[in-house]
Amino acid sequence: MECQFCNAILKNKYSLAIHQKKAKYCLIKQGKSNDKYKCEYCDKTLSTKQHLEVHYISCSRKKIQDSLSTNSQKYTSKI
């Protein structure tokens, strides 16, 4: 199956449908934006909720924010 938007070749209709809904370069060619799954810390856009959750594990800005939050809570509780 060939994607009508980006000419990618896929094995079947199901793969084509998923590709057209989630592939960033194909969405751009379609004139669509997939900002639904955006990291609130670094503004990176991901194609699925699962990818966003995995991204949060390694997001350096999230780690910094979490560290600052934790330190702030420690100092507040000591006061």
C-alpha positions as CSV (number, residue, x, y, z in Angstrom):
1,M,0.0,0.0,0.0
2,E,1.3,3.5,-0.9
3,C,0.5,6.5,1.2
4,Q,-1.1,9.1,-1.0
5,F,0.4,12.0,1.0
6,C,4.1,11.0,1.4
7,N,4.5,8.0,-0.9
8,A,5.6,5.7,1.9
9,I,5.1,2.0,1.1
10,L,3.4,0.0,3.8
11,K,2.4,-3.7,3.9
12,N,-1.3,-3.5,4.5
13,K,-4.3,-1.1,5.0
14,Y,-4.0,-1.2,8.7
15,S,-0.4,-0.1,8.7
16,L,-1.3,2.6,6.2
17,A,-4.1,3.9,8.4
18,I,-1.8,4.0,11.5
19,H,0.9,5.7,9.5
20,Q,-1.4,8.4,8.2
21,K,-2.6,9.1,11.8
22,K,0.7,9.1,13.6
23,A,3.7,9.7,11.3
24,K,4.9,13.3,11.9
25,Y,6.2,13.8,8.4
26,C,3.0,12.5,6.9
27,L,0.8,14.6,9.2
28,I,2.8,17.7,8.1
29,K,2.3,16.8,4.4
30,Q,-1.5,16.4,5.2
31,G,-1.5,19.9,6.8
32,K,-2.4,18.4,10.1
33,S,-0.8,19.0,13.5
34,N,-0.4,16.4,16.2
35,D,0.1,18.7,19.3
36,K,-2.1,16.5,21.4
37,Y,0.9,14.8,23.2
38,K,3.2,17.6,24.1
39,C,5.8,17.5,26.9
40,E,4.8,20.2,29.4
41,Y,8.5,20.7,30.4
42,C,10.4,20.9,27.1
43,D,7.5,21.3,24.5
44,K,8.6,18.3,22.5
45,T,5.6,16.8,20.6
46,L,5.2,13.1,20.4
47,S,2.8,10.9,18.4
48,T,1.2,8.8,21.1
49,K,0.5,9.0,24.9
50,Q,2.7,6.0,25.4
51,H,5.7,7.8,23.7
52,L,5.0,10.8,25.9
53,E,5.1,8.7,29.1
54,V,8.4,7.1,28.0
55,H,9.7,10.6,27.1
56,Y,9.0,11.8,30.7
57,I,11.4,9.2,32.1
58,S,14.3,10.7,30.2
59,C,13.2,14.4,29.9
60,S,16.1,16.4,31.4
61,R,13.9,19.5,32.1
62,K,11.4,17.3,33.9
63,K,14.2,15.9,36.1
64,I,15.4,19.4,36.9
65,Q,11.9,20.5,37.8
66,D,11.2,17.5,39.9
67,S,14.5,18.0,41.7
68,L,13.7,21.6,42.5
69,S,10.3,20.6,43.7
70,T,11.7,17.9,46.0
71,N,14.3,20.3,47.4
72,S,11.7,23.0,48.0
73,Q,9.4,20.5,49.8
74,K,12.4,19.4,52.0
75,Y,13.2,23.0,53.0
76,T,9.6,23.9,53.6
77,S,9.0,20.9,55.9
78,K,12.2,21.8,57.9
79,I,10.8,25.3,58.6
